[in-house]
Each structure stands twice: as structure tokens, then as C-alpha cells.
Amino acid sequence: MTEATDLDVREGVDRETVETVRNMGSYKYGWDTEIEMDYAPKGVNEDIVRLISEKNNEPEWMTEWRLEAFRRWQTMTEPKWAMLNYPEIDFQDQYYYARPKSMEEKPKSLDEVDPKLLATYEKLGIPLKEQMILAGVEGADEAPAEGRKVAVDAVFDSVSVGTTFKDELAKAGVIFCSISEAIREHPELVKKYLGSVVPQSDNYFATLNSAVFSDGSFVYVPPGVRCPMELSTYFRINAENTGQFERTLIIADKGSYVSYLEGCTAPQRDTNQLHAAVVELVILEDAEVKYSTVQNWFPGDEEGKGGIYNFVTKRADCREARAKVMWTQVETGSAITWKYPSCILRGDESQGEFYSIAIANNFQQADTGTKMIHLGKNTRSRIVSKGISAGKAQNTYRGLVTMHPKATNSRNYTQCDSLLIGDQCGAHTVPYIEVKNTSSRVEHEATTSKVDDDQLFYCRSRGMDEEEAVALVVNGFCREVLQALPMEFAMEAQSLVAISLEGSVG
Amino acid sequence: MLKIDNLHVKLEEEDKQILKGLSLEVPAGQVHAIMGPNGSGKSTLSYVLSGRDGYEVTEGDASLDGESLLEMEPEERAAAGLFLAFQYPVEIPGVGNMTFLRTAVNAQRKARGEEELSSAEFLKIVREKAKELQISPEMLKRPVNMGFSGGEKKRNEILQMAMLEPRMCIMDETDSGLDVDAMRLVSEGVNALRSPDRSFLVITHYQRLLNHIQPDVVHIMSNGRIIKSGGPELALEVEENGYGDLLAEAD
């Protein structure tokens, strides 16, 4: 009976949320927090890079590393090969560092954090208290509503405001903290692994990130440890005209396991804001990392005004034998998405999986996909991509699968489905396949379909309105990917799918 | 309950008249059957009543309890208590049967200003009703109508009917493609739902179904109109002699 009561509560909450959203338009995280901020002067130059390093109390080697990246960045040009159309970004017209004033003295514990910041995360539904969160799921008769713990690192504009469950994780030997803290407290790990997956010179946006990243999350799971709870980082861009450049570094040592979740939102503003993150995963022998993202940055309004420009480099290095990584992403936000979470399958018998839902509505543009780079023998990869386009949006899947000469007996399977809603949007699939040995096999399947009128009529004749019907059919289309998400994210993602498509029919 | 008055319907895309002045009244608590040869407009009638796109009403009206259906959206008709059991139930990949049912039930409850059912309440009811129709728990989990046999699809329609508790049920050739056992199950399901404030309009080719679901009135439809109405014996007459005599009579 307790189970049922828990579920009821959860449902009540969801219903209320959906109502609120209906009343205020489609983006429910569009409000901002009024809080006093410290800004670095606008623009980027060596002084700004030094300033960011100094604000974070970084050692000299880190400052030098940043400066090296910055000098490199100045020689690079912005990539233009993606199927994305946006006005020139003025990189000097951005703030690169914004910190709530109250964070000047780093709070020692969550109790010392500015209540305004805590309230912000509460309003976003992110538990910054160390509490159990309740999951309510479809088919709840089989899966009882269980209390689960999720540790959270909360990043507000340029700084991490707090990390929960640190002590409990430390008992298991797991290090979970902000990257700025890791640079100070665990320099040997950071020195060894930072930039080892995504080098400073990797690409225009990653290089810029290397120079100016202000904060982000750091995880180290020691050999043989199964991380006792889900870890998550929640990114919130609040300040105006401010770019967010966060850096995440996760190291799964031999035989360890960790599941990591990432969520993002931003206020609704007329101007575009820049987000250029780098995520590096280092996975050693027999270790496994699951990395799930629900990206819900402000997508711009119905006329295409405002929204986040999201240029992200995410890469996992399965560095040793039998290492395993699974990327799952639900991309519903951003005006522009440029993102290709990739797997380097270096260790023999290592495995990479990529599950993606990308929804583009109104004037959103998404160019997203993955890279599976098979270097080791008997490596396996699987790609399941579901792209949904509505309104006047353009959605591109861009994926690279490459089998190197030494990656013998390796396999890839790619399934790439596109769903169109209405007749003014576009779906594009751009697969690149390179096979340089004779024993490997690559399969690619792609479909494009429209939301079927018969399905919608069937749903509506049973009482669902048109938007509800579309949401149901689209959720069905995405099911394989939704199932790959951790339970509490799957719930959120399902309702997000519905919300993102509001106004896409009729 | 259901009143159809001089209904004229043409296809939206083509200049083709399908219903040509059809009139019919089903009072509360009654079961009416419509029989007729292929192409007489039986399925069109069911689609027009439930609000499918692609048809244009050029004259006449159809109302449920005095309220015209024709201006309503399909979901409003459903919330008002109209239900169509499809001749060809639609497959929806990836959407669990249970999820579909629950979304539908709660959408209607919400539209009527009623409290939504909780998971626990819903599960309890759906399990009971599924059992009566011999629908396995496994079938409830599968995506809507995906890989269902003909009989399973039709039983699933009746399950939806039982869950949604409509006041006016239209069944479009629910007997097509059913074997004897499935026919019995479906009929039992329907008979269990019969009540003084619920009516049925059963569209069928064959008299066979009407042995199981006893109609109060049988209508013979041809060329977009009702050409004759009578008691259950009319169905037997058709079974015996075919439509030939009746059609000739009407001409």
C-alpha cells in the first residue's frame, strides 16, 4: 500500500507541473534568479584567462595549461561544416566568468550556501538536500517505487555551488567534487587525465573551453568499486550575456562502475547565449560508465528569438580491455546544437553504445550524432538515434563509424530513425563509414517517417487531444532510447518530449 | 440517445456522395444492428460519427443526447460518451497497451472534470476487465495492437470499451476475422456491458454475430440510406435470402 501512496504523490506533482507549463508557455525553466553577481570584464584575452584561473585558486601549471590553449585558440577558426545556420558569434561580446557574490568565500557545506541559490535548485526540482528521491514509473506494478539516492553537483553560471553526499561517497572511495576543487585537492589525477581524451587542440570550441572553463564536475571511481549511487551534475545558466564553459572529467578505474546524469536549463532571454562544454570519460580495464544527459537549455521562442548555442565536445576513451561506455542523450533544448558524444574503443573487446533522442521544434537546429572509433580487436558499438523534427526545425544526424586496420573482428550496428511532424521541417542523415580491415562488419539502417494520421485519429477517438496523441506516438517512437535512461530521468524525459512538441500540430 | 437525421456525407477530396439522407434513432439501452452489402456506406457512417478527417457533411445532423456531434473534435465526442470499436484497430509501435489505456481513460476523465485514476486504481480495474476478456497480462504490456492476432485486436477494442465506459458504442464489423471462440468472448464482453443507459450500434455483414448479441432493431442499409428496419427476424431473413429481394423492394 505504501507503494501506491508514493506513486500517487508523484503523479500529483507531475500533473501540477504540466498544468503550470500549460499556463506559462512551453519552456518551464524560463524564469531567472535575481542575485548579485561578480562578473569578469566582457570578452576574452590572456588577462581574463589568468583571472579565471586566479578566481579558482589554481596552481601555476593549470594557468599555463589554460594559456597554452588560449594561444592555440587564437590561431583557429570556427568550424562551418555542420548543417547549422546562425549569425556570426562575437566572442568578445560575452562574459566568460559570472559568480554569485555570495560564493566569493566558498561555503564549507551546503548549510552555508546562499538560500537564494538553494531555492533556485529547489524550484528546478533538483534535490540539494541529501534526501531520497522517489521514482514513479510506468508499469509500476513490476517495478516498485523505490527510494534512490542521487548525489548532485550543482553548477550555477561559472561556479559549482555545492555537491551532495560527498561524505558517503568518500567512504566508498569515490571522489565527487567540482573540477576546481579537484584541481586543488587531487592535482595528480587531474594532471594525468585532463585533456587526455579531448586534447587542448581538439577543436575550436573545445580549445576555447580549455582556456576559459570555470567549473564543472570531477569523478574518480577507484578500482573494483561500484559507485553506491547515481551521480549527477545540474547546470544552470542564469546571468545574461554569459557563456557557460564547464568541464567534466570522469575516471573509472579498473573494474569499477558509475552511472552519471547531467541536466541543463537556462532562463528565457531574447539574446542568444553560448554554452561550450567539454566532457572527458576515461574508462580503464573492465570498467563501465553510463552517462545520461537531459539537455533542456532554452530553445528560443516560437519566432526563433533567443536560445542557447550549444557547442559541446563529449568523448569517452575505453582505454583498456573490456571497458564499456554508454552515452544516452535526450536533446530537447538549445537554439543550436552541435554535439557528437563519441567513443574511442582502444582496448580490445571494449564496447561503446550511443542512444539519442533529438527533438527540434519551431526554429531549432540540431546537428548531432556520434563517433565510434574502433581501434582494438573485437570491439563492439551500437548506435540508436531517434530524431524528431517539427515546426520549421532542421535535425541532422551526423555519425562516424571507423574500423582501423588493427580493429579486427569488430562490429557496429547503427539504427537511425527520423520522424517528421508537419511539412515545413527537415530531417537529414549523414553517416560516414570507414572500414580498414576485412574481418569487421558495419550495419546501418535508417528510416524516415511522418506521424501517421490513423494513429492520431485512433488516439483521439479514445479521448486524447491532438497534442497528447502526438506526445504518445512520439514517446513510442523513442521508446528504445527512453528505456536506456535511468528511471527518474526516463520519467522526466517523457514529459519533456510532450512539452517540447507543444504547438507542433494543428 | 443517438439521433441521425437525414445525414448526407461526401468524401472531402472527391466529388463522391456516400451517405444520402440516412436517418436513424437509437434510444437509451437498446442495441441496433446495421446490415448491408459492401459499399453501402456502413464504415463511412462509423467514421463520420466519430469525427475522422476526410469527410464532408453536406446536409443533416447527428446528435448524442440532443447535442450535435458534428462540430465536436474526435476527443470531445469520446468524452461525451461515444466510442468506436475499429474494424481495423491501429498499431502504435513503442506505446504499451496499458499506457495507452491509462492515458485515454484519464484524458476522458479530465475532460469531464473528474479526478484522474491513480496507478493502483487503474491497475486493479484493468486487470479485472482483462481477465474477463481473457487478455493476458503479457498482452497488456505489448505495444498497442502490435503483433496481435485478429481476435486479440478485437478483444482489445472491447477492453478499451469496457475501460472507457461509453454510453454510445459503435462497433464496426467487430466480427470480421473472428473465429467461433473469439466471437463468443467478444460477444460476452459486449453483453456484460449492456445496461439501460448504454446503447449499441452494431455494424455487421453477417447475422452470425447477432445470435450472440441480440439486437432490438435491425436496419438494412444500401446505397447510403436505411432501406428497411425491423426486429431480429429481419437479420434472419437476410441470412436466408441475401440482400437481393430487399434491394429490389427498395428500388
Boltz contact constraints between the chains, C-beta under 6 A:
constraints:
  - contact:
      token1: [A, 4]
      token2: [B, 120]
      max_distance: 6.0
  - contact:
      token1: [A, 7]
      token2: [B, 119]
      max_distance: 6.0
  - contact:
      token1: [A, 8]
      token2: [B, 118]
      max_distance: 6.0
  - contact:
      token1: [A, 138]
      token2: [B, 99]
      max_distance: 6.0
  - contact:
      token1: [A, 140]
      token2: [B, 119]
      max_distance: 6.0
  - contact:
      token1: [A, 141]
      token2: [B, 123]
      max_distance: 6.0
  - contact:
      token1: [A, 454]
      token2: [B, 90]
      max_distance: 6.0
  - contact:
      token1: [A, 455]
      token2: [B, 90]
      max_distance: 6.0
  - contact:
      token1: [A, 455]
      token2: [B, 92]
      max_distance: 6.0
  - contact:
      token1: [A, 457]
      token2: [B, 52]
      max_distance: 6.0
  - contact:
      token1: [A, 458]
      token2: [B, 90]
      max_distance: 6.0
  - contact:
      token1: [A, 460]
      token2: [B, 74]
      max_distance: 6.0
  - contact:
      token1: [A, 460]
      token2: [B, 75]
      max_distance: 6.0
  - contact:
      token1: [A, 461]
      token2: [B, 50]
      max_distance: 6.0
  - contact:
      token1: [A, 461]
      token2: [B, 74]
      max_distance: 6.0
  - contact:
      token1: [A, 461]
      token2: [B, 78]
      max_distance: 6.0
  - contact:
      token1: [A, 461]
      token2: [B, 84]
      max_distance: 6.0
  - contact:
      token1: [A, 462]
      token2: [B, 78]
      max_distance: 6.0
  - contact:
      token1: [A, 462]
      token2: [B, 104]
      max_distance: 6.0
  - contact:
      token1: [A, 463]
      token2: [B, 75]
      max_distance: 6.0
  - contact:
      token1: [A, 463]
      token2: [B, 78]
      max_distance: 6.0
  - contact:
      token1: [A, 463]
      token2: [B, 79]
      max_distance: 6.0
  - contact:
      token1: [A, 463]
      token2: [B, 104]
      max_distance: 6.0
  - contact:
      token1: [A, 463]
      token2: [B, 107]
      max_distance: 6.0
  - contact:
      token1: [A, 463]
      token2: [B, 108]
      max_distance: 6.0
  - contact:
      token1: [A, 464]
      token2: [B, 75]
      max_distance: 6.0
  - contact:
      token1: [A, 464]
      token2: [B, 107]
      max_distance: 6.0
  - contact:
      token1: [A, 465]
      token2: [B, 75]
      max_distance: 6.0
  - contact:
      token1: [A, 472]
      token2: [B, 95]
      max_distance: 6.0
  - contact:
      token1: [A, 472]
      token2: [B, 103]
      max_distance: 6.0
  - contact:
      token1: [A, 476]
      token2: [B, 92]
      max_distance: 6.0
  - contact:
      token1: [A, 476]
      token2: [B, 93]
      max_distance: 6.0
  - contact:
      token1: [A, 476]
      token2: [B, 94]
      max_distance: 6.0
  - contact:
      token1: [A, 476]
      token2: [B, 95]
      max_distance: 6.0
  - contact:
      token1: [A, 477]
      token2: [B, 94]
      max_distance: 6.0
  - contact:
      token1: [A, 479]
      token2: [B, 94]
      max_distance: 6.0
